[in-house]
Amino acid sequence: MKKKIMNVCGMAFLAISILACSGQKKGMASAEATTDSVEVASEALTVEADSTGYIVRVGEMAPDFTITLTDGKQVGLSSLRGKVVMLQFTASWCGVCRKEMPFIEKDIWLKHKDNTNFALIGIDRDEPLDKVLAFAKSTGVTYPLGLDPGADIFAKYALRESGITRNVLIDKEGKIVKLTRLYNEEEFASLVQMINEMLK
C-alpha cells in the first residue's frame, strides 16, 4: 500500500515538473500542455511574447523580410540598412489603424518623406491588393503600403493571433529601438520625437 502511494506521488510530481518546465502561458489548456511537452517547451521558448503580443524586443535585430508594395515593387528590409525605418502593421478592418494612419501621414510621412535616410512601410495584414488600395484612398495616406498574405511578415514580429495596429521603429544598423501597440497620443508623440531625433 505504502509503495503504491509513493508511486502515485512520484507520478504526480513528475507530471507537475513537466508542466512547470513547458513554459506555457496562463489560460493554456493543460491537455494541450501535456500532448508533447518537449516540443511545446521549445516552441514556447522561441516565440515567447510580451504582454502586447510582440515576440521581438527593443535592442534586437529586426527580422528580415521581403514585401511587395501596392505598386508592384519589392522591398527587402535588409536593403534599407543605413536608413531609419518605421514599419506600421495595419488592416482595413482595424478601427484604431484608421484613427492612427492620418497622424502617421501628417506627423511622420509628410515631414520626412524626402529624407533619403528614412523609410516608412505600412504592412497590410492578409488583404488583397484591391482592398489595400481602397484602404489607402479612404484613409488619405500616401506612404507606401505593402501586402502581407497570411500575415507571415506580421508573425515574425508578433504572435500571429495578436492584434494590430503596431509600429516598429528600426535604427540605421537594423536594430529595433521602439515598439508601439494601438494608438495612444502620448506614446505616438514619443515615437514622432524619436524619429525626429534620429533624423537630425
N, C-alpha and C positions, 0 to 999 in steps of 0.2 A: 504493500500500500504506500509506504514511505517513498519507495523507489519510483512508483507511478506518479506521485505528486511532484517529485523532483523533476521527472521527465517533462511533465506538463509545464512546470515553472520554467524549465530550461528552454522549451519551445517558445513560450510566451516572450521570454527575454530576447531570444534570437529574432523573433518577428518584430518586436519593438525596436531593436537595434537596426534592422534592415530599413524600417520605415524612417527612423530618425536620420539615417545617413543618405536617404534618397533625395533630399533637397526639395521635397515637394512643398508647394505653396499652400497656405491655408485655403480651405474650401475645395481642394482637390479630392476626388473620391478615393477612399482608401483602397477600394478594389483595383482602381487604376494604378495606384502606387505599388501594389504588390504584384502586378502582372509580370513585370520583368524589371526588378529593382536595379540591376546593374545598368541596363540600358537607360532607364528613366533617370537614374542618378547622373550619368554622363551627359544626357540631354539637358537636364536642369542646370548643370554647371556651365554649359556652353551658351545657353540663352537666358541666363538669369536676368530678369527685368527689374527696373526700379519701380517706384510706386505709380509712375505715369505710363509704364509700358515700354520705356526705352531699354534696349539691350546694348546700347553704346554709351560711353561715358565721356565727359569732358576730359581732355588730355590724351585721348586715344586717337589713332589714325582713323579717318573716316573711311568706311568700307567703300571700295571702288565699285563702279557700275558703268554701263553704257546705256544711254537713254535716247529714244527717238523723239525729237521735238515735233510740234504740230506742223512745222513747215517741211518736215521730212529729213532734216539734218540730224545726224547722230553726234552725241557728245559723250565722251568718256570723262568721268570725274578726274581721273589721273591726268588728263590733258589740260586741266585747269590749274595744275600746280603752279604756284607763283602768284596766284590771284587770291583775294578774299572771296569765298564762295558762300552764298546762302541758298539752302535748299528749303523749299516750302512744300510740305506734303498736304495735299488738298483733294477735294472732290466736289462735284456739283451739288450733291445731296447734303453737304455739310453746311449747316446754317452759320456756324461760327467762322468757317472759312470765308463765306460770303461777306461776313461782317469785317473780317480782318484784311482781306485782299485789297480793298481800296486804300487802306492805310499803308500797306506794303508798296503799292503803286506810287502813292503820293510822297511818303516819307523816306522811302529807300530807293526804289527803282528810278523815279524821275530825277532824283538828286544825284545818283551815281551811275546811271546807265552809260554815260560817255567815258567813264573812267576805265581804262584798259586793265586796271588792277582789280576789277570787281566783276563777279558773275552771279546772277540770280536765276534759279530754275525752279519753277513750280512743277511739282511732280504729281500728276493726277492719278489717283488710285483707281485702277481697274475700270476705266470707262473708255468707250470707243472714240475715235477721232472727232466725229461729228458732234458728239456731246461735249467734248472738251472745248471745241471751237465755239459752240454756243455759250458755254460757261464763261469763257474769256470775254465774249461780247457782252453778256448780261452783267458781269461784274466791272466791266470797263478797264480791265488790266491789259497792259501792252507788254509786260515782261514775258520771257519765253516760258511756255508750258510744254511739258513732255508727258508721254504715255507710260504708264506702269501696269501693263497687263498682268493680272493675277496678283498684284501688289507685291511682286518679287523684290523690287528695289526697296519698298517700304519695309519688308521683312528683314532686310539687312540692318535696319536701324531700330525697329521696334517689333514687339510681338505682333504677328500678322492679324490677330483678332482685336488688337487695341485700336483706339480711335485716333482721329485727326481733329483739328489742324495741328501741325507740328512744324517748327522751324529749327534747322540745324545750321549753325554758323561755323565755318571752317577757315582756318588761317592759311597763310601762303605756303606753309610746309605740309598742309594736308591734315592738320590735327583739328579735332573738334574743340571749339572754345566756348560754345553756348548752345544749350538745348532749351526750347520752349514748348509748351503744350497749352492748347486752347488760346483764347485771346484775353489777355489781361493788360490793361493800359500801362500799368507800371512796368511790367515785365517787357512789354513791347517797346516802351520808351528806352529801357536799358539796352535792348537789342539794337535800336537805332543808334544810340550813343556809342555803343561798342563798335559798330560798323564805321561810324564817323571817325572814331579814334584810330581804327586800324587802317583807314584810307588817307590819313593825314600825310 
